[in-house]
Amino acid sequence: MKQFFTAVAANLVTIALCVVGGLILIIGIAAAAGRSTPTVVRNGSILVIDLEQALSDRPAEMERRSFIDDALMSGGENSVPLRSAIRALRAAADDEQISGVLLRGSISADDYASGYAALREFRDAIAEFRASKKPVHAFLVNPETRDYYVASAASVVTLDPFGALMLPGMSSQQVFLSGLFEKYGIGIQVSRVGRFKAAVEPFTRADMSPENRQQVESYLGDMWHEVKLGIAQSRGIDTTALQAVVDAQGIILPADAKRAKLVDRVAYFDEVLVDLQRLARVPSPGSDLALSNDSTVITRAPKDTTKLATNDSTADSTGDGTELVTADPSGTRGSASLLDGPRLPQVSLEDYAPVAASRDRIIGASQAVAIVYAQGDIVDGEGGSGQIGGDGMARELRRIRADARVKAVVLRVNSPGGSAIASERMQRELALIARSKPVVVSMGTVAASGGYWIATAATRVFAQPNTITGSIGVFSLIPNVAGLAKRNGITFDTVKTGRYADIFTLTRARTADEMAVLQRSTDAIYDAFIARVATARKLSPDSVRAIADGRVWSGTEAMRIGLVDSIGGLDAAVKSAASLARITGDYEVREYPRSKSATEVLSEMFERRAPPVSRLSQRVSERRMTDVLLAGKDPAHALARDVARELRLLLSYDDPRGAYARMPFVLRVR
């Protein structure tokens, strides 16, 4: 028996040592993978921008992330911080190693990433790059409205001969689930304030209410006008002529697109590559710089210029004081490879962004402006992927308030709202910051309902013309499964000590008295919302009620009615914050919340105490799995994705009082 226990103990020790060793090895690999090799930009390089990488509102990265970082920190999401992309374009304009830009691919708009407000800021950066007299080439195959909106800002727009401009105008389709709930015996009861507060309609109606249709038509018209105006100005055509082409054809074939001056030429991608090779000064075969048969670039260079080669380059001595340098044809580690034939010097936006960030960084500045990103649904607690947790964000804001070096705060809002209590918790922390430091809000694609609630602490508010904002209203939504349970022979019985003790139960419908209690609570939160807006905008409560009522407004209309101060992007907001803080000289721009490294994520995974967001980990995992399964741009996938997202939205309804300041999920603009 003693030998048995000894053997068991020895095996357990061996297993424990293996587990500990494995964890140390994993963390070590993650740490090593996180230390990326610096990107080297070759002379004449083309900056390649893949539009498939969504532009998101999150902190810019100072270093290229490893694949482990991507997998653990963002669930493998394919996105680039908007500020990183804009800063890269500005750096490339002044970079003698960059000869031009290529835009390719099709925009992948993921919930709040690559929304039209973000795309406007990106287009402005493209126009700024063009001012440096360097060309921007755009190659399109079957571009949809978002794709063409961005590509139309390029110097040369090329359309594939077998492609077409998918430019039929904009539409917004909403999914209604009331019939599904009724079929399976699930009841939904709501209390709300605001005739335009349409967030509850997918669960209570089979179609849009007249008020909802009115507001959708209004802001969709404003967004389409902004898109048409941007395209018309970039292409040198009239908006009326553009609308005529859109209405006449919808799907515009290559010859018609060229005739309407929507594209500069119709050509294949290999023809675009020839132009890019000329631009990059890649010589023809037979010169000192030639394209070899194996598609690598061979150059004779002095030994002290071998630093221009990439990290994967190899060198062979020739004995005459020079070296043969075989450069990685992509130009940098991990760069985009344009095709499998002849290559040209190139660098991807993903690789170049950290290079631009390092050049732009100010070391040793005694003053800073903080950018705080608030992107996603507002939820109670810590929050998870794609969410803004009231507790987590409040804690971050407290740290910023205590930092003496931070002289001003810019809150970048890209959120449709959510939990009223979480919104109030963040607004309170921002209001405390505003007592000693200027707070400026920069609205992204959407800053509505709870997203506008948190903006009421700001000294100044910026929005884009196509920002979706407003939606000042509140609702409570309480489902019950009484019918579903009855159909399946399930019954419930309750004992309680107070009349309203089980008011939030899911096992029965609410009585009229209980609904009156809920409505009174909803009215009180709405009154508080109105008071926040009235104080922030220096308006009377009655005038705020006139423009509130749950209605959604475009950025242009919001400025007209006094809900925002200025039209402008994130950079304008940062400059305004620095001016309001009376910052003189150089200042650092800090971005929050800081992204965790792969090592930190792995460490949290194996701590004895689970991290605060552990309760959401399963929900986040399911969301990512759903997104993977429903990936695709065809109509069938799009419809299935819309239904799944609407159902998934119910999981984010976690406000302790069941009260929500949220707009309808109307970002499905096509």
Secondary structure, 3 states (H helix, E strand, C coil): CHHHHHHHHHHHHHHHHHHHHHHHHHHHHHHHHHCCCCCCCCCCEEEEEECCCEEECCCCCCCCCCHHHHHHHHCCCCEEEHHHHHHHHHHHHHCCCEEEEEEECCCCCCCCCCCHHHHHHHHHHHHHHHCCCCCEEEEECCCCHHHHHHHCCCCEEEECCCCCEECCCCCECCCCCHHHHHHCCCEEEEEEECCCCHHHHHHHCCCCCHHHHHHHHHHHHHHHHHHHHHHHHHHCCCHHHHHHHHHHHCEECHHHHHHCCCCCEECCHHHHHHHHHHHCCCCCCCCCCEECCCCCEEEEEEHHHHHHCCCCCEEEECCCCEEEEEECCCCCCCCCCCCCCCCCCEEEHHHHHHHHHHHHCCCCCCCEEEEEEEECEEECCCCCCCEEEHHHHHHHHHHHHHCCCEEEEEEEEEECEEEHHHHHHHHHHHHHHHCCCCEEEEEEEEEECHHHHHHHHCCEEEECCCCEEECCCEEEEEEECHHHHHHCCCCCCCCCCCCCCCCCCCCCCCCHHHHHHHHHHHHHHHHHHHHHHHHHHCCCHHHHHHHCCCCEEEHHHHHHCCCCCEECCHHHHHHHHHHHCCCCCCCEEEEECCCCCHHHHHHHHCCCCCCCCHHHHHHHHHHHHHHHHCCCCCHHHHHHHHHHHHHHHHHHCCCCCCEEEECCCCCCEC
